[in-house]
Amino acid sequence: MYKLYFKQALAMLKENKLLSLISILGTALAICMIMVMVITYEVRVNNYSPEDNRDRTMYVRWGGRDFKGSNYGNGYLSLKTIRECIQTMETPEAVAIVSPWRSQLASIPGGQEKKDCLMLFTDDVFWKIFNFDFVSGSPYTKEEVQSGIKKVVIAESLARRLYGTSDAAGKTIMISYKPYTVSGVVKDVSTIAKASYSEVWVSYSAQPFPDDTWAESITGWYQAIILAHSPSDFDAIRQEMDRQLVRYNSSLADYKLTLYDQPDTHLDWEIKGLGAMGPDKTKTILQYLLVIVILLLVPAINLSGMTLSQMRKRMSEIGIRKAFGATRGTLLVQILSESMVLTLLGGVIGLFISYIAIWLMRTWLLSNSFASISSVFGGTPALSVTELLNPVIFLYAFVFCLILNLLSAGIPAYRMARKNVMEALNEY
């Protein structure tokens, strides 16, 4: 039966070429715009190597300084705050220390090749939260961090540029003209992975940054990354964080620390951007959903008019089929199935165009203020074929095609299928 419906749909496609072309292109455009939004969301929010634990990672990036009831600005966190307030938490699986990105000069002893690199200063726990792919060596250890040994991990492209090979573990590298030992080399990280992206990762104890001693050392130059055992622990982590903050503030004399409802999930971070405060998450999600609904409704309304026009030309067929016992449900399934062929064809074209659009506009779509900074130093949002050819993305595309088909063909099909035999034949 469905094979017959498919043949009828192809015959209609050849019979009404202009209307069919408009219908397919309208569907393709709608699916393209929606899938660009979906793919962008998938890449920026869901797990993405080496950030394979995004779904259970939280971030504490900013702290507010309150002095006797008045806010004295915001800043990154101090080592003192992270160690006493965050690393002492019991609910998380792990808590890592990391600095914001810094640009420093990298070179080799006696070499003329020099490069300004974005660098992250981290502890050893950082390498347990993120799953980097090491091509040479290994990360610096807890003992090396505690001892202040000057160890770094570098990206593969930097290793090849400086040493001519990716096998650079154990070699000496100059960071701002100071010697460090390369502990390991990792495959290059895309700027899409903004929590872990860098070209050089340095043990933070090898080049410590001072805390803001004037504000009782509650702020400084570091951030905390929290790894939960599972996403279901987020609420418990927030509650423990609130208790920790009350305890920590009670130990301070004049200043109080404010964390602005942190820790944030990865989605919270994407919505907030680089600021301490950001737009309301629920409102932002609803706005995106509204855009998707509009992108579905507008072409659906236009396509439904064309579908209804085509259905009127088939009133004789519908009347005759009813006269021979075809039920309303049978006719409804037939019309929707035939329409679904055109919708799927438009959906496939739209999905293909969305891939092209994502690739051509990846710097704009997948960037943020960080990515625009990193692009100065050569970082670009890289996307692989396997990331785009995700079965989940195909499922989204099919669901949106199905919804668009029901919206555009469902009402006309229902109206035509409910006409009685005499009415259908008389219209003809």
C-alpha positions as CSV (number, residue, x, y, z in Angstrom):
1,M,0.0,0.0,0.0
2,Y,2.7,2.5,1.0
3,K,4.7,1.6,-2.1
4,L,1.6,2.7,-4.1
5,Y,1.4,5.9,-2.1
6,F,5.1,6.5,-2.9
7,K,4.5,6.1,-6.6
8,Q,1.5,8.4,-6.5
9,A,3.6,11.0,-4.7
10,L,6.3,10.8,-7.5
11,A,3.6,11.1,-10.1
12,M,2.2,14.3,-8.4
13,L,5.8,15.6,-8.2
14,K,6.1,15.3,-12.0
15,E,2.6,16.6,-12.7
16,N,2.9,19.8,-10.7
17,K,6.6,20.6,-11.1
18,L,6.4,24.3,-10.1
19,L,4.2,23.7,-7.0
20,S,6.3,20.7,-6.0
21,L,9.5,22.7,-6.4
22,I,8.1,25.5,-4.2
23,S,6.9,23.0,-1.6
24,I,10.3,21.2,-1.5
25,L,12.3,24.5,-1.3
26,G,10.0,25.9,1.3
27,T,10.5,22.8,3.4
28,A,14.2,22.7,2.8
29,L,14.6,26.4,3.9
30,A,12.6,25.8,7.1
31,I,14.5,22.6,8.0
32,C,17.9,24.2,7.1
33,M,17.3,27.2,9.5
34,I,16.1,24.9,12.3
35,M,18.9,22.4,11.9
36,V,21.5,25.2,12.0
37,M,20.1,26.1,15.4
38,V,20.0,22.5,16.5
39,I,23.5,21.6,15.3
40,T,24.9,24.8,16.9
41,Y,23.3,23.9,20.2
42,E,24.5,20.3,20.0
43,V,28.1,21.3,19.4
44,R,28.2,24.2,22.0
45,V,26.3,22.5,24.8
46,N,26.5,18.7,24.6
47,N,29.6,16.6,25.2
48,Y,32.4,17.5,22.8
49,S,35.9,16.1,23.0
50,P,37.9,16.7,25.1
51,E,35.0,18.0,27.1
52,D,33.3,14.6,27.2
53,N,31.8,15.4,30.7
54,R,30.0,18.6,29.9
55,D,26.7,17.0,31.0
56,R,28.1,16.7,34.6
57,T,30.5,19.7,34.7
58,M,29.9,22.9,36.6
59,Y,31.9,26.1,36.7
60,V,32.6,28.8,39.3
61,R,34.3,31.7,37.4
62,W,33.5,34.9,39.2
63,G,33.3,36.3,42.7
64,G,31.8,39.5,43.9
65,R,33.5,41.6,46.6
66,D,31.0,43.0,49.1
67,F,32.5,45.5,51.6
68,K,30.1,46.3,54.5
69,G,27.0,45.9,52.3
70,S,28.4,47.6,49.2
71,N,29.7,45.9,46.1
72,Y,33.3,46.6,45.3
73,G,33.4,45.0,41.9
74,N,33.9,41.4,40.6
75,G,37.0,39.3,40.0
76,Y,38.2,35.8,39.4
77,L,38.7,33.6,42.5
78,S,41.7,33.4,44.6
79,L,43.5,30.2,45.4
80,K,42.5,30.7,49.0
81,T,38.8,30.9,48.1
82,I,39.0,27.8,45.9
83,R,40.9,25.7,48.4
84,E,38.9,26.7,51.5
85,C,35.4,27.1,50.0
86,I,35.2,24.8,46.9
87,Q,37.8,22.1,47.1
88,T,36.6,21.1,50.6
89,M,33.2,20.2,49.2
90,E,32.2,16.5,49.6
91,T,29.5,16.1,47.0
92,P,31.6,16.6,43.7
93,E,33.8,13.9,42.2
94,A,36.6,16.4,41.6
95,V,37.4,20.1,41.6
96,A,40.0,21.6,39.3
97,I,41.9,24.9,39.4
98,V,42.3,26.8,36.2
99,S,43.2,30.3,35.2
100,P,41.6,32.4,32.5
101,W,43.4,32.5,29.2
102,R,46.6,34.4,29.0
103,S,48.9,35.2,26.1
104,Q,52.6,34.5,26.5
105,L,55.5,33.9,24.1
106,A,56.6,30.4,23.5
107,S,60.0,29.4,21.9
108,I,62.8,26.9,22.2
109,P,66.3,27.6,23.6
110,G,68.5,29.2,20.9
111,G,65.7,28.9,18.3
112,Q,64.4,31.8,16.2
113,E,60.9,30.4,15.9
114,K,58.6,32.2,18.4
115,K,54.8,32.2,18.8
116,D,52.3,34.1,20.9
117,C,50.2,31.4,22.5
118,L,47.1,31.3,24.5
119,M,47.9,29.5,27.8
120,L,45.9,28.0,30.7
121,F,47.4,27.5,34.1
122,T,45.9,24.4,35.7
123,D,46.4,21.8,38.4
124,D,46.6,18.1,37.9
125,V,42.9,17.5,38.5
126,F,42.2,19.4,35.2
127,W,43.5,16.4,33.3
128,K,41.1,14.1,35.1
129,I,38.0,16.2,34.2
130,F,38.9,16.6,30.5
131,N,39.8,13.7,28.2
132,F,42.7,14.9,26.1
133,D,44.3,12.7,23.5
134,F,48.0,12.5,24.3
135,V,50.3,11.8,21.3
136,S,53.5,12.0,23.4
137,G,54.2,12.0,27.1
138,S,51.7,12.5,29.9
139,P,50.2,15.4,32.0
140,Y,52.0,16.8,35.0
141,T,51.3,15.0,38.2
142,K,49.9,16.1,41.6
143,E,53.4,15.9,43.1
144,E,54.9,18.0,40.4
145,V,52.2,20.7,40.9
146,Q,52.8,20.7,44.7
147,S,56.5,21.0,44.2
148,G,56.2,23.9,41.7
149,I,58.1,22.0,39.0
150,K,58.0,23.9,35.7
151,K,56.1,21.5,33.5
152,V,53.8,22.2,30.6
153,V,51.7,20.3,28.1
154,I,51.6,21.7,24.5
155,A,49.4,21.3,21.5
156,E,50.6,19.0,18.6
157,S,50.6,21.9,16.1
158,L,52.8,24.0,18.4
159,A,55.2,21.0,18.9
160,R,55.6,20.5,15.2
161,R,56.1,24.2,14.7
162,L,58.8,24.5,17.3
163,Y,60.5,21.1,17.2
164,G,59.5,19.7,13.8
165,T,57.9,16.7,15.4
166,S,55.0,15.8,17.8
167,D,57.3,13.7,19.9
168,A,58.4,16.6,22.1
169,A,57.9,15.1,25.6
170,G,61.0,15.8,27.8
171,K,62.2,18.6,25.7
172,T,62.8,22.2,26.9
173,I,60.5,25.0,25.9
174,M,60.8,28.7,26.8
175,I,57.7,30.4,28.2
176,S,58.3,34.2,28.3
177,Y,62.0,33.4,28.1
178,K,61.9,31.0,31.1
179,P,62.7,27.3,30.7
180,Y,60.0,24.7,31.2
181,T,60.0,21.0,30.5
182,V,57.4,19.6,28.1
183,S,55.5,16.9,30.0
184,G,53.3,15.9,27.2
185,V,51.8,16.7,23.8
186,V,48.1,16.5,23.0
187,K,46.1,16.7,19.8
188,D,44.9,20.2,18.9
189,V,41.7,21.3,20.6
190,S,39.0,23.2,18.8
191,T,38.0,26.6,20.2
192,I,34.5,25.2,20.5
193,A,35.8,23.4,23.6
194,K,36.2,26.8,25.3
195,A,36.6,25.4,28.8
196,S,39.7,23.4,27.9
197,Y,41.0,25.1,24.8
198,S,44.6,26.3,24.8
199,E,47.9,25.9,23.0
200,V,49.9,25.5,26.2
201,W,48.8,24.2,29.5
202,V,51.1,25.2,32.4
203,S,51.2,23.9,36.0
204,Y,49.8,26.9,37.9
205,S,52.3,26.5,40.7
206,A,55.2,27.0,38.2
207,Q,54.0,30.6,37.6
208,P,51.6,31.6,40.5
209,F,49.5,34.7,40.2
210,P,49.0,36.8,43.3
211,D,45.6,37.0,45.2
212,D,43.9,40.4,45.9
213,T,45.3,40.8,49.4
214,W,43.6,44.2,49.7
215,A,40.2,42.3,49.7
216,E,41.1,39.7,52.2
217,S,42.4,37.5,49.3
218,I,38.8,36.4,48.3
219,T,39.5,37.2,44.6
220,G,42.5,36.6,42.4
221,W,43.3,35.0,39.1
222,Y,41.7,31.6,39.1
223,Q,38.5,29.7,38.4
224,A,37.1,26.4,39.6
225,I,35.7,23.5,37.5
226,I,33.6,21.0,39.3
227,L,32.9,17.5,38.1
228,A,29.8,15.9,39.5
229,H,29.3,12.1,39.8
230,S,26.1,12.6,37.7
231,P,23.8,15.5,36.6
232,S,21.4,14.5,39.3
233,D,23.9,15.8,41.8
234,F,23.7,19.4,40.6
235,D,21.1,20.5,43.1
236,A,23.0,18.9,46.0
237,I,26.3,20.6,44.8
238,R,24.5,24.0,44.7
239,Q,23.1,23.5,48.2
240,E,26.5,22.5,49.6
241,M,28.0,25.4,47.8
242,D,25.6,27.8,49.6
243,R,26.5,26.2,53.0
244,Q,30.2,26.5,52.2
245,L,29.8,30.1,51.2
246,V,28.1,31.0,54.5
247,R,30.9,29.2,56.4
248,Y,33.6,30.9,54.4
249,N,32.1,34.4,54.8
250,S,31.9,33.9,58.5
251,S,35.6,33.6,58.6
252,L,36.1,37.0,56.9
253,A,36.4,40.3,58.7
254,D,35.0,43.0,56.5
255,Y,34.6,41.6,53.0
256,K,32.0,39.0,51.9
257,L,32.1,36.8,48.8
258,T,29.2,36.7,46.4
259,L,29.0,33.9,43.8
260,Y,26.0,35.0,41.7
261,D,24.1,31.7,41.9
262,Q,27.2,29.7,40.8
263,P,28.2,27.0,40.1
264,D,26.9,27.2,36.5
265,T,26.2,24.2,34.3
266,H,27.7,24.3,30.8
267,L,24.4,25.6,29.4
268,D,24.4,28.4,32.0
269,W,27.9,29.3,30.9
270,E,26.9,29.5,27.2
271,I,23.9,31.7,28.0
272,K,25.9,34.0,30.4
273,G,28.9,34.3,28.1
274,L,32.0,35.8,29.8
275,G,30.0,38.0,32.3
276,A,29.3,37.2,35.9
277,M,25.6,37.8,35.3
278,G,23.6,36.9,32.2
279,P,20.1,36.7,30.8
280,D,17.5,34.5,32.4
281,K,18.0,30.9,31.3
282,T,14.3,29.9,31.1
283,K,13.5,33.1,29.1
284,T,16.4,32.4,26.7
285,I,15.3,28.8,26.1
286,L,11.7,29.9,25.5
287,Q,12.9,32.5,23.0
288,Y,14.8,29.8,21.0
289,L,11.8,27.5,21.1
290,L,9.6,30.4,19.9
291,V,11.9,30.9,16.9
292,I,11.7,27.2,16.1
293,V,7.9,27.3,16.3
294,I,7.7,30.3,14.0
295,L,10.2,28.7,11.5
296,L,7.8,25.7,11.4
297,L,4.5,27.6,11.3
298,V,5.3,30.1,8.6
299,P,6.2,27.6,5.9
300,A,3.5,25.2,7.1
301,I,0.8,27.8,6.6
302,N,2.1,28.5,3.1
303,L,2.5,24.9,2.2
304,S,-0.9,24.0,3.5
305,G,-2.5,26.4,1.0
306,M,-0.7,24.6,-1.8
307,T,-1.6,21.2,-0.4
308,L,-5.3,22.2,-0.2
309,S,-5.2,23.4,-3.8
310,Q,-3.7,20.1,-5.0
311,M,-6.3,18.2,-2.9
312,R,-9.2,20.0,-4.7
313,K,-7.9,18.7,-8.0
314,R,-8.2,15.1,-6.6
315,M,-11.7,15.4,-5.3
316,S,-12.9,12.9,-8.0
317,E,-10.4,10.4,-6.9
318,I,-11.3,10.9,-3.2
319,G,-15.1,10.5,-4.1
320,I,-14.6,7.4,-6.1
321,R,-12.4,5.8,-3.4
322,K,-15.0,6.6,-0.8
323,A,-17.7,5.1,-3.0
324,F,-15.7,1.9,-3.0
325,G,-15.5,1.8,0.8
326,A,-12.3,3.7,1.6
327,T,-12.5,5.0,5.2
328,R,-11.7,8.5,6.4
329,G,-8.6,7.1,8.2
330,T,-7.3,5.3,5.0
331,L,-7.6,8.5,3.0
332,L,-6.0,10.5,5.7
333,V,-3.0,8.1,5.9
334,Q,-2.7,8.2,2.1
335,I,-2.6,12.0,1.8
336,L,-0.2,12.3,4.7
337,S,2.1,9.6,3.3
338,E,2.2,11.2,-0.1
339,S,2.9,14.6,1.5
340,M,5.6,13.0,3.7
341,V,7.6,12.0,0.6
342,L,7.8,15.6,-0.5
343,T,8.5,16.8,3.1
344,L,11.3,14.2,3.5
345,L,12.8,15.2,0.2
346,G,12.8,18.8,1.3
347,G,14.2,17.8,4.7
348,V,17.1,15.9,3.2
349,I,18.0,18.9,1.0
350,G,17.5,21.2,4.0
351,L,19.8,19.1,6.2
352,F,22.5,19.1,3.5
353,I,22.2,22.9,3.1
354,S,22.4,23.3,6.9
355,Y,25.7,21.4,6.9
356,I,27.1,23.7,4.2
357,A,25.8,26.8,6.2
358,I,27.4,25.5,9.4
359,W,30.7,24.9,7.7
360,L,30.8,28.3,5.9
361,M,29.6,30.3,9.0
362,R,31.2,28.2,11.7
363,T,33.4,31.0,13.0
364,W,30.3,33.2,13.5
365,L,27.8,30.5,14.7
366,L,30.2,28.6,16.9
367,S,32.2,31.5,18.3
368,N,31.9,33.7,21.2
369,S,34.0,36.6,22.5
370,F,36.7,34.0,23.5
371,A,36.8,32.4,20.1
372,S,37.3,35.7,18.4
373,I,40.3,36.4,20.7
374,S,41.7,32.9,20.1
375,S,41.4,33.3,16.3
376,V,44.0,36.1,16.5
377,F,46.4,33.3,17.6
378,G,45.3,30.8,15.0
379,G,42.5,29.0,16.8
380,T,39.4,28.2,14.8
381,P,36.2,26.3,15.5
382,A,37.0,22.9,13.9
383,L,34.2,20.5,13.1
384,S,34.8,16.9,11.9
385,V,32.5,14.9,9.7
386,T,31.7,12.4,12.5
387,E,30.4,15.3,14.7
388,L,28.1,16.5,11.9
389,L,26.9,13.0,11.0
390,N,25.5,12.4,14.4
391,P,22.5,10.0,14.5
392,V,20.8,12.4,17.0
393,I,20.9,15.2,14.4
394,F,19.3,12.9,11.8
395,L,16.6,12.1,14.4
396,Y,16.0,15.8,15.0
397,A,15.7,16.4,11.3
398,F,13.2,13.6,10.9
399,V,11.1,14.8,13.8
400,F,11.0,18.3,12.4
401,C,10.0,16.9,9.0
402,L,7.2,14.9,10.6
403,I,5.9,18.0,12.5
404,L,6.1,20.2,9.4
405,N,4.3,17.5,7.4
406,L,1.5,17.3,9.9
407,L,1.2,21.0,10.1
408,S,1.2,21.6,6.4
409,A,-0.8,18.6,5.1
410,G,-2.7,17.5,8.2
411,I,-5.5,20.1,8.1
412,P,-6.1,19.9,4.3
413,A,-6.0,16.1,4.5
414,Y,-8.5,16.0,7.3
415,R,-10.9,18.4,5.5
416,M,-10.8,16.4,2.3
417,A,-11.1,13.0,4.0
418,R,-14.2,14.0,6.0
419,K,-16.2,15.0,2.9
420,N,-19.0,12.5,2.0
421,V,-19.2,10.7,-1.3
422,M,-21.8,12.9,-2.9
423,E,-20.2,16.1,-1.8
424,A,-16.9,15.0,-3.2
425,L,-18.3,13.9,-6.5
426,N,-20.5,17.0,-6.9
427,E,-17.5,19.3,-6.3
428,Y,-15.8,17.5,-9.1
